[in-house]
Amino acid sequence: MYKRVHLPSDSDWQWSRITPFASTVQVDDLIFVSGQNSIDDSGNVLDPENISAQTRNVFERMKNVLASAGAKLTDLVRLNTYYVFDGEDKDATMFWENMTRVRLEYFPDPGPAATAVRVKGMPYPGQLIQIEGIAVVGKSRESRVRVMPKGHWDWSIPVPLSQGWKVGNRIFVGGQISADCDAKSVAPFDIRAQTQNVYNFIQKVVLDAGANMEDLAHVKICYKAGGEKAKEEYLSEILSVTEEFFRSPGPAVTAFGVDLLYPGLVLEIDAMGLVDPNRRRLTLEGEGSACQSKMLSDGWHAAGEIYVSGQNAMPDKSSLKISTGIEDQAKIVFQRIERILASGNIGMGDITKLNLFFLRGEQGGGFTEDFHKVAEVWGKIAPSTNPSMTAVQTHGLPADGLLFQADCIAINSN
Protein backbone atom coordinates (compact mmCIF):
# COMPACT_ATOMS: atom_id res chain seq x y z
CA MET A 1 0.00 0.00 0.00
CA TYR A 2 3.02 2.30 0.33
CA LYS A 3 6.67 2.48 -0.62
CA ARG A 4 8.87 1.00 2.08
CA VAL A 5 12.45 2.30 2.16
CA HIS A 6 15.28 1.07 4.38
CA LEU A 7 19.05 1.03 4.38
CA PRO A 8 20.93 -1.75 2.56
CA SER A 9 21.72 -4.82 4.64
CA ASP A 10 25.40 -3.91 4.92
CA SER A 11 24.66 -0.52 6.49
CA ASP A 12 23.96 0.47 10.10
CA TRP A 13 21.75 -1.71 12.31
CA GLN A 14 18.03 -1.09 11.83
CA TRP A 15 14.75 -1.97 13.55
CA SER A 16 14.03 -4.07 10.47
CA ARG A 17 16.84 -6.50 11.35
CA ILE A 18 15.07 -7.95 14.40
CA THR A 19 11.53 -6.56 14.27
CA PRO A 20 8.79 -6.23 11.64
CA PHE A 21 9.31 -2.45 11.36
CA ALA A 22 10.87 -0.34 8.63
CA SER A 23 13.41 2.44 9.16
CA THR A 24 11.67 4.69 6.64
CA VAL A 25 8.29 4.76 4.92
CA GLN A 26 7.49 7.06 2.02
CA VAL A 27 4.05 7.98 0.68
CA ASP A 28 4.11 10.44 -2.20
CA ASP A 29 5.93 13.55 -0.92
CA LEU A 30 5.92 12.45 2.76
CA ILE A 31 8.79 10.53 4.37
CA PHE A 32 8.28 9.02 7.83
CA VAL A 33 11.55 8.23 9.66
CA SER A 34 11.56 5.70 12.50
CA GLY A 35 13.24 6.51 15.79
CA GLN A 36 16.95 6.42 14.98
CA ASN A 37 19.36 4.86 17.46
CA SER A 38 23.02 4.74 18.39
CA ILE A 39 23.28 0.99 17.78
CA ASP A 40 25.70 -1.04 15.65
CA ASP A 41 24.94 -3.82 13.16
CA SER A 42 25.02 -6.42 15.95
CA GLY A 43 22.49 -4.63 18.11
CA ASN A 44 25.05 -3.23 20.57
CA VAL A 45 24.64 0.29 21.90
CA LEU A 46 27.41 2.57 20.66
CA ASP A 47 29.01 5.01 23.10
CA PRO A 48 26.82 3.98 26.06
CA GLU A 49 26.02 6.81 28.50
CA ASN A 50 27.68 9.41 26.23
CA ILE A 51 24.91 11.78 25.11
CA SER A 52 27.07 13.87 22.76
CA ALA A 53 28.47 10.87 20.89
CA GLN A 54 25.09 9.12 20.71
CA THR A 55 23.43 12.26 19.39
CA ARG A 56 26.03 12.47 16.63
CA ASN A 57 25.56 8.79 15.79
CA VAL A 58 21.78 9.24 15.59
CA PHE A 59 21.98 12.22 13.25
CA GLU A 60 24.49 10.48 11.00
CA ARG A 61 22.08 7.56 10.74
CA MET A 62 19.19 9.90 10.05
CA LYS A 63 21.20 11.49 7.23
CA ASN A 64 21.81 8.04 5.74
CA VAL A 65 18.18 6.99 6.13
CA LEU A 66 16.90 10.16 4.47
CA ALA A 67 19.46 9.80 1.69
CA SER A 68 18.16 6.29 1.02
CA ALA A 69 14.78 7.93 0.38
CA GLY A 70 16.27 10.70 -1.76
CA ALA A 71 15.97 13.37 0.95
CA LYS A 72 18.14 15.50 3.25
CA LEU A 73 18.00 16.91 6.78
CA THR A 74 16.88 20.20 5.23
CA ASP A 75 13.66 18.42 4.15
CA LEU A 76 12.56 17.74 7.75
CA VAL A 77 9.44 19.57 8.94
CA ARG A 78 8.86 17.60 12.14
CA LEU A 79 11.39 16.19 14.61
CA ASN A 80 10.74 14.36 17.88
CA THR A 81 13.64 13.79 20.25
CA TYR A 82 13.33 11.42 23.20
CA TYR A 83 16.22 11.36 25.65
CA VAL A 84 17.10 9.70 28.96
CA PHE A 85 18.69 11.58 31.86
CA ASP A 86 18.68 10.05 35.33
CA GLY A 87 20.33 12.94 37.18
CA GLU A 88 18.93 15.78 39.23
CA ASP A 89 16.51 18.18 37.56
CA LYS A 90 18.92 21.07 38.15
CA ASP A 91 21.47 19.31 35.92
CA ALA A 92 19.03 18.46 33.12
CA THR A 93 19.44 21.79 31.34
CA MET A 94 23.21 21.29 30.96
CA PHE A 95 22.59 17.75 29.68
CA TRP A 96 20.06 19.08 27.14
CA GLU A 97 22.41 21.83 26.02
CA ASN A 98 25.26 19.34 25.49
CA MET A 99 22.91 17.26 23.37
CA THR A 100 21.61 20.30 21.51
CA ARG A 101 25.08 21.67 20.70
CA VAL A 102 25.59 18.50 18.66
CA ARG A 103 22.11 18.78 17.19
CA LEU A 104 22.96 22.34 16.11
CA GLU A 105 25.67 20.93 13.85
CA TYR A 106 22.94 19.10 11.94
CA PHE A 107 19.85 21.32 12.19
CA PRO A 108 19.16 23.16 8.96
CA ASP A 109 18.19 26.82 9.11
CA PRO A 110 15.26 27.11 9.15
CA GLY A 111 14.84 23.85 11.04
CA PRO A 112 11.89 21.54 11.71
CA ALA A 113 9.09 21.99 14.20
CA ALA A 114 10.50 20.02 17.11
CA THR A 115 9.63 18.41 20.42
CA ALA A 116 12.19 17.12 22.92
CA VAL A 117 11.12 15.32 26.09
CA ARG A 118 12.86 13.33 28.78
CA VAL A 119 11.62 9.74 29.00
CA LYS A 120 12.42 6.93 31.41
CA GLY A 121 14.16 4.54 29.04
CA MET A 122 14.94 3.19 25.59
CA PRO A 123 14.58 -0.36 24.25
CA TYR A 124 18.22 -1.24 24.96
CA PRO A 125 20.32 -0.56 28.09
CA GLY A 126 22.75 2.32 27.64
CA GLN A 127 20.62 4.04 25.00
CA LEU A 128 20.20 7.72 25.81
CA ILE A 129 18.53 9.17 22.76
CA GLN A 130 16.16 8.36 19.92
CA ILE A 131 15.08 10.78 17.18
CA GLU A 132 12.27 10.42 14.64
CA GLY A 133 11.02 12.77 11.98
CA ILE A 134 8.82 13.61 9.02
CA ALA A 135 10.35 15.06 5.86
CA VAL A 136 8.75 16.44 2.71
CA VAL A 137 10.12 16.35 -0.82
CA GLY A 138 8.96 17.34 -4.31
CA LYS A 139 6.23 19.95 -4.68
CA SER A 140 5.44 19.77 -0.95
CA ARG A 141 9.02 20.76 -0.16
CA GLU A 142 8.88 23.66 -2.59
CA SER A 143 5.60 25.05 -1.25
CA ARG A 144 6.13 24.66 2.51
CA VAL A 145 5.83 27.77 4.68
CA ARG A 146 7.57 28.31 8.01
CA VAL A 147 5.36 29.55 10.86
CA MET A 148 7.01 31.75 13.52
CA PRO A 149 4.45 33.87 15.43
CA LYS A 150 5.66 37.12 16.97
CA GLY A 151 6.00 37.31 20.74
CA HIS A 152 6.37 33.54 21.11
CA TRP A 153 8.41 31.75 23.78
CA ASP A 154 12.04 30.91 22.97
CA TRP A 155 14.69 28.30 23.77
CA SER A 156 17.49 28.62 26.38
CA ILE A 157 20.16 28.77 23.67
CA PRO A 158 19.82 30.06 20.08
CA VAL A 159 18.48 27.33 17.77
CA PRO A 160 17.16 27.46 14.18
CA LEU A 161 14.10 25.35 15.03
CA SER A 162 10.61 26.37 13.93
CA GLN A 163 7.41 26.75 15.92
CA GLY A 164 5.47 25.29 13.00
CA TRP A 165 5.31 24.45 9.29
CA LYS A 166 2.47 24.60 6.82
CA VAL A 167 2.82 22.08 3.99
CA GLY A 168 -0.12 22.27 1.62
CA ASN A 169 -3.16 21.38 3.72
CA ARG A 170 -0.98 19.94 6.52
CA ILE A 171 0.06 21.77 9.67
CA PHE A 172 2.91 20.68 11.95
CA VAL A 173 3.10 22.39 15.36
CA GLY A 174 6.30 21.92 17.37
CA GLY A 175 6.30 21.18 21.09
CA GLN A 176 4.89 24.18 22.96
CA ILE A 177 5.71 24.99 26.58
CA SER A 178 4.66 27.61 29.12
CA ALA A 179 7.76 29.78 28.86
CA ASP A 180 8.76 33.33 27.96
CA CYS A 181 11.19 34.78 25.43
CA ASP A 182 14.07 34.04 27.83
CA ALA A 183 13.09 30.37 28.25
CA LYS A 184 11.90 30.97 31.80
CA SER A 185 8.91 28.97 33.02
CA VAL A 186 5.64 30.88 33.19
CA ALA A 187 3.17 29.88 35.96
CA PRO A 188 5.56 27.30 37.51
CA PHE A 189 3.82 24.07 38.60
CA ASP A 190 0.36 25.53 37.88
CA ILE A 191 -1.26 22.81 35.75
CA ARG A 192 -4.28 24.76 34.54
CA ALA A 193 -2.43 28.01 33.80
CA GLN A 194 0.38 26.27 31.93
CA THR A 195 -2.04 24.23 29.85
CA GLN A 196 -3.89 27.40 28.89
CA ASN A 197 -0.61 29.12 27.98
CA VAL A 198 0.46 26.16 25.84
CA TYR A 199 -2.83 26.04 23.92
CA ASN A 200 -2.68 29.79 23.37
CA PHE A 201 0.75 29.27 21.76
CA ILE A 202 -0.59 26.39 19.66
CA GLN A 203 -3.52 28.54 18.56
CA LYS A 204 -1.11 31.28 17.46
CA VAL A 205 0.79 28.84 15.27
CA VAL A 206 -2.41 27.39 13.80
CA LEU A 207 -3.91 30.81 13.04
CA ASP A 208 -0.68 32.05 11.49
CA ALA A 209 -0.82 28.97 9.26
CA GLY A 210 -4.24 30.07 8.01
CA ALA A 211 -6.16 27.36 9.85
CA ASN A 212 -8.08 26.98 13.11
CA MET A 213 -7.97 24.68 16.13
CA GLU A 214 -10.68 22.41 14.68
CA ASP A 215 -8.25 21.50 11.89
CA LEU A 216 -5.93 19.77 14.37
CA ALA A 217 -6.29 16.01 13.95
CA HIS A 218 -3.86 14.86 16.63
CA VAL A 219 -2.54 16.35 19.87
CA LYS A 220 0.31 14.80 21.85
CA ILE A 221 0.35 15.70 25.54
CA CYS A 222 3.60 15.05 27.42
CA TYR A 223 2.84 15.69 31.08
CA LYS A 224 5.14 15.63 34.08
CA ALA A 225 4.51 12.35 35.90
CA GLY A 226 4.38 12.20 39.67
CA GLY A 227 3.94 15.10 42.05
CA GLU A 228 1.32 15.65 44.68
CA LYS A 229 -1.64 14.72 42.50
CA ALA A 230 -2.45 11.25 41.24
CA LYS A 231 -1.71 11.00 37.53
CA GLU A 232 -5.35 10.48 36.57
CA GLU A 233 -6.36 13.65 38.43
CA TYR A 234 -3.39 15.49 36.95
CA LEU A 235 -4.20 14.44 33.40
CA SER A 236 -7.90 15.07 33.96
CA GLU A 237 -7.18 18.74 34.66
CA ILE A 238 -5.06 19.03 31.50
CA LEU A 239 -7.80 17.42 29.42
CA SER A 240 -10.40 19.70 30.98
CA VAL A 241 -8.49 22.71 29.66
CA THR A 242 -7.98 20.91 26.35
CA GLU A 243 -11.75 20.75 25.92
CA GLU A 244 -12.00 24.53 26.39
CA PHE A 245 -9.93 25.13 23.26
CA PHE A 246 -11.85 22.82 20.90
CA ARG A 247 -15.41 22.55 19.74
CA SER A 248 -16.87 19.06 20.12
CA PRO A 249 -15.79 16.67 18.77
CA GLY A 250 -12.19 17.33 19.66
CA PRO A 251 -8.93 15.93 18.30
CA ALA A 252 -7.38 12.53 18.78
CA VAL A 253 -5.11 12.69 21.84
CA THR A 254 -2.08 10.71 22.99
CA ALA A 255 -0.92 11.40 26.55
CA PHE A 256 2.01 9.98 28.52
CA GLY A 257 4.24 10.90 31.44
CA VAL A 258 7.67 12.50 30.98
CA ASP A 259 10.19 14.66 32.79
CA LEU A 260 10.60 18.18 31.45
CA LEU A 261 13.60 20.39 30.90
CA TYR A 262 12.97 23.73 32.54
CA PRO A 263 12.23 23.89 36.30
CA GLY A 264 8.55 24.38 37.00
CA LEU A 265 7.23 23.04 33.70
CA VAL A 266 4.44 20.47 33.91
CA LEU A 267 3.67 19.73 30.24
CA GLU A 268 4.68 20.06 26.60
CA ILE A 269 2.20 19.66 23.74
CA ASP A 270 2.65 19.34 19.98
CA ALA A 271 0.08 18.82 17.24
CA MET A 272 -0.59 17.87 13.63
CA GLY A 273 -3.48 19.03 11.49
CA LEU A 274 -5.13 18.63 8.11
CA VAL A 275 -7.40 21.24 6.58
CA ASP A 276 -10.27 19.29 5.04
CA PRO A 277 -13.91 20.46 5.22
CA ASN A 278 -15.04 16.86 4.71
CA ARG A 279 -13.00 15.37 7.56
CA ARG A 280 -14.72 12.71 9.63
CA ARG A 281 -14.46 11.70 13.27
CA LEU A 282 -13.73 8.05 14.05
CA THR A 283 -14.75 6.49 17.31
CA LEU A 284 -15.48 3.05 18.72
CA GLU A 285 -19.04 3.07 20.04
CA GLY A 286 -19.32 1.71 23.56
CA GLU A 287 -15.56 1.95 24.11
CA GLY A 288 -13.31 4.76 25.24
CA SER A 289 -9.60 5.24 25.73
CA ALA A 290 -8.60 5.75 29.36
CA CYS A 291 -7.12 9.20 28.72
CA GLN A 292 -10.03 10.58 26.74
CA SER A 293 -13.31 12.24 27.55
CA LYS A 294 -16.37 11.69 25.40
CA MET A 295 -15.61 14.98 23.68
CA LEU A 296 -12.25 13.77 22.33
CA SER A 297 -11.86 11.29 19.48
CA ASP A 298 -10.30 7.90 18.78
CA GLY A 299 -9.26 9.14 15.38
CA TRP A 300 -9.80 11.56 12.51
CA HIS A 301 -10.09 10.76 8.83
CA ALA A 302 -9.11 13.71 6.66
CA ALA A 303 -7.78 14.01 3.11
CA GLY A 304 -7.28 10.25 2.87
CA GLU A 305 -5.29 10.06 6.11
CA ILE A 306 -6.17 8.75 9.56
CA TYR A 307 -4.65 9.94 12.84
CA VAL A 308 -5.35 7.49 15.68
CA SER A 309 -5.20 8.53 19.32
CA GLY A 310 -3.25 6.71 22.03
CA GLN A 311 -5.00 3.35 22.43
CA ASN A 312 -4.64 1.18 25.51
CA ALA A 313 -6.09 -1.89 27.19
CA MET A 314 -8.75 -0.08 29.22
CA PRO A 315 -11.94 -0.49 27.14
CA ASP A 316 -14.24 1.07 29.71
CA LYS A 317 -13.09 3.62 32.28
CA SER A 318 -15.92 2.68 34.63
CA SER A 319 -14.90 -0.98 34.78
CA LEU A 320 -11.16 -1.41 35.05
CA LYS A 321 -10.76 -4.53 32.95
CA ILE A 322 -7.05 -4.27 32.40
CA SER A 323 -5.11 -7.36 31.42
CA THR A 324 -1.93 -7.79 33.43
CA GLY A 325 0.26 -9.19 30.63
CA ILE A 326 2.13 -7.05 28.14
CA GLU A 327 1.25 -9.40 25.26
CA ASP A 328 -2.45 -9.32 26.14
CA GLN A 329 -2.45 -5.54 26.39
CA ALA A 330 -0.62 -5.19 23.08
CA LYS A 331 -3.14 -7.48 21.40
CA ILE A 332 -6.05 -5.38 22.69
CA VAL A 333 -4.36 -2.16 21.58
CA PHE A 334 -3.56 -3.35 18.05
CA GLN A 335 -7.03 -4.80 17.59
CA ARG A 336 -8.54 -1.46 18.64
CA ILE A 337 -6.35 0.32 16.09
CA GLU A 338 -7.46 -2.15 13.44
CA ARG A 339 -11.14 -1.46 14.16
CA ILE A 340 -10.65 2.31 14.15
CA LEU A 341 -8.90 2.17 10.78
CA ALA A 342 -11.60 -0.12 9.39
CA SER A 343 -14.26 2.44 10.37
CA GLY A 344 -12.45 4.83 8.03
CA ASN A 345 -12.14 2.21 5.25
CA ILE A 346 -8.37 1.97 5.77
CA GLY A 347 -6.47 -1.17 6.70
CA MET A 348 -3.46 -2.04 8.84
CA GLY A 349 -1.40 -2.21 5.66
CA ASP A 350 -1.83 1.56 5.27
CA ILE A 351 -0.11 2.42 8.56
CA THR A 352 2.94 4.57 7.85
CA LYS A 353 3.98 5.52 11.40
CA LEU A 354 3.48 3.57 14.63
CA ASN A 355 4.41 4.93 18.08
CA LEU A 356 4.79 2.53 21.02
CA PHE A 357 4.75 3.79 24.62
CA PHE A 358 5.70 1.41 27.42
CA LEU A 359 5.53 1.46 31.20
CA ARG A 360 7.55 -1.16 32.99
CA GLY A 361 5.28 -2.48 35.73
CA GLU A 362 5.58 -5.32 38.21
CA GLN A 363 4.03 -7.71 35.70
CA GLY A 364 5.78 -6.20 32.69
CA GLY A 365 9.34 -7.57 32.86
CA GLY A 366 12.25 -5.56 31.51
CA PHE A 367 11.72 -2.97 28.80
CA THR A 368 13.86 -4.79 26.23
CA GLU A 369 11.87 -7.97 26.82
CA ASP A 370 8.56 -6.09 26.65
CA PHE A 371 9.59 -4.39 23.42
CA HIS A 372 10.35 -7.68 21.69
CA LYS A 373 7.13 -9.25 23.00
CA VAL A 374 5.08 -6.39 21.57
CA ALA A 375 6.94 -6.57 18.24
CA GLU A 376 6.07 -10.28 18.10
CA VAL A 377 2.39 -9.55 18.78
CA TRP A 378 2.42 -6.96 16.00
CA GLY A 379 3.96 -9.49 13.62
CA LYS A 380 1.08 -11.89 14.30
CA ILE A 381 -1.74 -9.34 14.00
CA ALA A 382 -0.31 -7.47 11.00
CA PRO A 383 2.19 -9.88 9.42
CA SER A 384 2.53 -8.00 6.14
CA THR A 385 2.61 -4.49 7.62
CA ASN A 386 5.98 -2.80 8.14
CA PRO A 387 5.47 0.79 9.30
CA SER A 388 8.14 3.13 10.58
CA MET A 389 8.22 2.93 14.36
CA THR A 390 9.41 4.61 17.56
CA ALA A 391 9.40 2.93 20.98
CA VAL A 392 10.08 4.61 24.32
CA GLN A 393 9.59 3.85 28.00
CA THR A 394 7.49 6.54 29.67
CA HIS A 395 7.30 7.82 33.24
CA GLY A 396 3.57 7.18 33.27
CA LEU A 397 0.50 6.14 31.30
CA PRO A 398 -3.05 7.47 31.77
CA ALA A 399 -4.21 4.89 34.34
CA ASP A 400 -2.83 2.44 36.88
CA GLY A 401 -2.36 -1.03 35.49
CA LEU A 402 -1.54 0.06 31.95
CA LEU A 403 1.74 -1.26 30.59
CA PHE A 404 1.41 -0.22 26.98
CA GLN A 405 -0.11 2.35 24.63
CA ALA A 406 0.16 2.96 20.89
CA ASP A 407 -0.98 5.47 18.29
CA CYS A 408 -0.47 5.70 14.55
CA ILE A 409 -0.83 7.53 11.26
CA ALA A 410 -2.31 5.69 8.27
CA ILE A 411 -2.54 6.92 4.70
CA ASN A 412 -4.68 5.42 1.97
CA SER A 413 -2.18 5.39 -0.89
CA ASN A 414 -4.44 3.80 -3.50
Residue pairs with C-beta under 8 A, 6 or more apart in sequence:
1 347
1 349
1 350
1 412
1 413
1 414
2 25
2 26
2 27
2 350
2 352
2 411
2 413
3 25
3 26
3 27
4 22
4 24
4 25
4 26
4 386
5 22
5 23
5 24
5 25
5 26
5 31
5 68
5 69
6 14
6 16
6 22
6 23
6 24
6 65
6 68
7 14
7 23
7 64
7 65
7 68
8 68
11 41
11 64
12 39
12 40
12 41
12 61
12 64
13 37
13 39
13 40
13 41
13 42
13 43
14 23
14 34
15 21
15 22
15 23
15 34
15 35
15 389
16 22
16 23
16 386
17 41
17 43
18 43
18 372
18 375
19 372
19 375
19 379
19 389
20 375
20 378
20 379
20 382
20 383
20 385
20 386
21 34
21 354
21 375
21 378
21 386
21 387
21 388
21 389
22 34
22 386
22 387
22 388
22 389
23 33
23 34
23 36
23 65
23 388
24 31
24 32
24 33
24 34
24 65
24 66
24 68
24 69
24 388
25 31
25 32
25 352
25 353
25 386
25 387
25 388
26 32
26 69
27 352
27 411
27 413
28 138
28 140
28 413
29 136
29 137
29 138
29 139
29 140
29 141
30 134
30 135
30 136
30 140
30 352
30 411
31 66
31 69
31 71
31 75
31 134
31 135
31 136
31 137
32 134
32 352
32 353
32 387
32 388
32 409
33 62
33 65
33 66
33 132
33 133
33 134
33 135
33 388
34 65
34 132
34 388
34 389
34 390
35 82
35 130
35 131
35 132
35 389
35 390
35 391
35 392
36 58
36 59
36 61
36 62
36 65
36 130
36 131
36 132
37 45
37 58
37 61
37 122
37 124
37 127
37 130
38 45
38 46
38 47
38 53
38 54
38 57
38 58
38 61
38 127
38 128
38 129
39 45
39 46
39 124
39 127
40 46
43 124
45 124
45 125
45 126
45 127
46 53
46 54
46 57
47 53
47 54
47 57
48 125
48 126
48 127
48 128
49 126
49 128
50 128
51 83
51 85
51 95
51 98
51 99
51 128
51 129
52 98
52 99
52 101
52 102
54 127
54 128
54 129
55 99
55 102
55 103
55 129
56 102
56 105
58 129
58 130
58 131
59 73
59 102
59 103
59 105
59 106
59 131
62 73
62 106
62 131
62 133
63 72
63 73
63 106
66 72
66 73
66 75
66 76
66 135
69 135
69 137
70 137
71 135
71 137
72 108
73 106
73 107
73 108
74 108
75 135
75 136
75 137
75 141
76 108
76 111
76 112
76 133
76 134
76 135
77 112
77 113
77 134
77 135
77 136
77 144
77 165
77 167
77 172
78 112
78 113
78 114
78 133
78 134
78 165
78 172
78 174
78 272
79 111
79 112
79 113
79 114
79 115
79 131
79 132
79 133
79 161
80 114
80 115
80 116
80 131
80 132
80 133
80 270
80 390
81 99
81 103
81 114
81 115
81 116
81 117
81 129
81 130
81 131
82 116
82 117
82 119
82 122
82 129
82 130
82 131
82 390
82 392
83 95
83 96
83 99
83 116
83 117
83 118
83 119
83 128
83 129
83 130
84 118
84 119
84 120
84 121
84 122
84 127
84 128
84 129
85 91
85 92
85 95
85 96
85 118
85 128
85 259
87 95
89 259
89 263
90 263
92 118
92 259
92 261
93 156
93 261
93 262
96 116
96 156
96 261
97 156
97 157
99 129
100 157
100 159
101 157
103 159
104 159
104 160
107 159
107 160
107 161
108 160
109 160
110 146
110 160
110 161
110 162
111 159
111 160
111 161
111 162
112 133
112 161
112 162
112 165
112 172
112 174
113 161
113 162
113 163
113 164
113 165
113 172
113 173
113 174
113 270
114 161
114 162
114 174
114 175
115 174
115 175
115 220
115 222
115 268
115 270
116 175
116 261
117 175
117 222
117 258
117 259
117 260
117 268
118 258
118 259
118 260
118 261
119 258
119 259
119 392
119 393
119 394
119 395
120 360
120 392
120 393
120 394
120 395
121 127
121 360
121 367
121 392
121 393
122 128
122 129
122 130
122 367
122 391
122 392
122 393
123 367
123 368
123 371
123 391
123 393
124 368
125 368
130 390
130 392
132 388
132 390
134 172
134 353
136 144
136 167
140 167
140 168
143 167
143 168
144 165
144 166
144 167
145 165
145 166
145 167
145 209
146 162
146 164
146 165
147 162
147 163
147 164
147 165
147 166
147 171
147 205
147 208
147 209
148 162
148 163
148 164
148 208
149 163
149 201
149 204
149 205
149 208
151 181
152 163
152 181
152 201
152 204
153 176
153 177
153 178
153 179
153 180
153 181
153 183
153 186
153 201
154 179
154 180
154 181
154 182
154 183
155 161
155 183
156 183
156 261
156 262
161 174
162 174
163 173
163 174
163 176
163 201
163 205
164 171
164 172
164 173
164 174
164 205
164 206
164 208
164 209
165 171
165 172
166 172
166 209
166 210
166 211
169 274
169 275
169 276
169 303
170 272
170 273
170 274
170 275
171 205
171 206
171 209
171 211
171 215
171 216
171 271
171 272
171 273
171 274
171 275
172 272
173 202
173 205
173 206
173 216
173 270
173 271
173 272
173 273
174 205
174 270
175 222
175 268
175 269
175 270
176 198
176 201
176 202
176 205
176 268
176 269
176 270
177 185
177 198
177 201
177 260
177 262
177 265
177 267
177 268
178 185
178 186
178 187
178 193
178 194
178 195
178 197
178 198
178 265
178 266
178 267
179 185
179 186
179 262
179 265
180 186
183 262
184 262
185 262
185 263
185 264
185 265
186 193
186 194
186 197
187 193
187 194
187 197
188 263
188 264
188 265
189 264
189 266
190 266
191 229
191 234
191 237
191 238
191 266
191 267
192 237
192 240
192 241
194 265
194 266
194 267
195 237
195 238
195 241
195 242
195 267
195 269
196 241
196 244
198 267
198 268
198 269
199 241
199 242
199 244
199 245
199 269
202 213
202 216
202 245
202 269
202 271
203 213
203 245
206 212
206 213
206 215
206 216
206 271
206 273
211 273
211 275
213 245
213 246
213 247
214 246
214 247
215 273
215 274
215 275
215 276
216 246
216 251
216 271
216 272
216 273
217 251
217 252
217 272
217 273
217 274
217 279
217 300
217 302
217 305
217 307
218 251
218 252
218 253
218 254
218 271
218 272
218 273
218 300
218 307
218 309
218 407
218 409
219 242
219 251
219 252
219 253
219 254
219 269
219 270
219 271
220 253
220 254
220 255
220 269
220 270
220 271
221 235
221 238
221 239
221 242
221 253
221 254
221 255
221 256
221 267
221 269
222 255
222 256
222 257
222 258
222 260
222 267
222 268
222 269
223 231
223 234
223 235
223 238
223 255
223 256
223 257
223 258
223 266
223 267
223 396
224 257
224 258
224 259
224 260
224 265
224 266
224 267
225 231
225 257
225 258
225 259
225 394
225 395
225 396
226 257
226 395
226 396
227 234
227 266
229 237
231 257
231 396
231 398
231 399
232 398
232 399
232 400
235 255
235 291
235 398
238 255
238 267
239 253
239 255
239 291
239 292
239 293
239 296
242 250
242 253
242 296
243 250
243 293
243 295
243 296
246 295
248 295
249 281
249 283
249 295
249 296
249 297
250 295
250 296
250 297
251 271
251 296
251 297
251 300
252 296
252 297
252 298
252 299
252 300
252 307
252 308
252 309
252 407
253 291
253 292
253 296
253 297
253 309
253 310
254 291
254 309
254 310
254 355
254 357
254 405
254 407
255 291
255 310
255 398
256 310
256 357
256 394
256 395
256 396
256 397
256 398
256 405
257 394
257 395
257 396
257 397
258 268
258 394
258 395
259 395
260 266
260 267
260 268
272 307
274 300
274 302
274 303
274 305
274 307
276 302
276 303
278 302
279 300
279 301
279 302
279 303
280 300
280 301
280 302
280 344
281 297
281 299
281 300
281 301
282 297
282 298
282 299
282 300
282 301
282 306
282 308
282 340
282 343
282 344
283 297
283 298
283 299
283 340
283 343
284 298
284 336
284 339
284 340
284 343
287 315
287 316
287 336
288 294
288 315
288 316
288 317
289 298
289 309
289 310
289 311
289 312
289 314
289 398
290 312
290 314
290 317
290 397
290 398
290 399
290 402
291 310
291 312
291 398
291 399
292 298
292 309
296 309
297 309
298 308
298 309
298 311
298 336
298 340
299 306
299 307
299 308
299 309
299 340
299 341
299 343
299 344
300 306
300 307
301 344
301 346
304 411
304 412
305 409
305 410
305 411
305 412
306 340
306 341
306 344
306 346
306 350
306 409
306 410
306 411
307 407
307 409
308 337
308 340
308 341
308 407
308 408
308 409
308 410
309 407
310 357
310 398
310 405
310 406
310 407
311 333
311 336
311 337
311 340
311 405
311 406
311 407
312 329
312 332
312 333
312 397
312 398
312 399
312 402
312 404
312 405
313 322
313 323
313 328
313 329
313 332
313 333
313 402
313 403
313 404
314 320
314 321
314 322
314 398
314 399
314 401
314 402
315 321
315 332
315 336
317 399
320 399
320 401
322 329
322 399
322 401
322 402
323 329
323 332
324 363
324 401
325 363
326 363
326 364
326 365
326 370
326 373
326 374
326 403
326 404
327 373
327 374
327 376
327 377
329 402
329 403
329 404
330 373
330 374
330 377
330 378
330 404
330 406
331 377
331 381
333 404
333 405
333 406
334 377
334 378
334 381
334 382
334 406
335 381
337 348
337 351
337 406
337 408
338 347
338 348
338 381
338 382
341 347
341 348
341 350
341 351
341 410
344 410
345 412
346 410
346 411
346 412
348 381
348 382
348 385
349 382
349 384
349 385
350 410
350 411
350 412
350 413
351 382
351 385
351 387
351 408
351 409
351 410
352 387
352 388
352 409
352 410
352 411
353 387
353 388
353 389
353 408
353 409
354 378
354 387
354 388
354 389
354 390
354 406
354 407
354 408
355 389
355 390
355 391
355 406
355 407
355 408
356 371
356 374
356 389
356 390
356 391
356 392
356 404
356 405
356 406
357 391
357 392
357 394
357 397
357 404
357 405
357 406
358 364
358 367
358 370
358 371
358 374
358 391
358 392
358 393
358 394
358 403
358 404
359 393
359 394
359 396
359 397
359 402
359 403
359 404
360 366
360 367
360 370
360 393
360 403
361 401
361 403
363 403
364 370
364 403
365 373
367 393
370 403
370 404
371 391
374 391
374 404
378 385
387 408
397 403
397 404
397 405
398 405
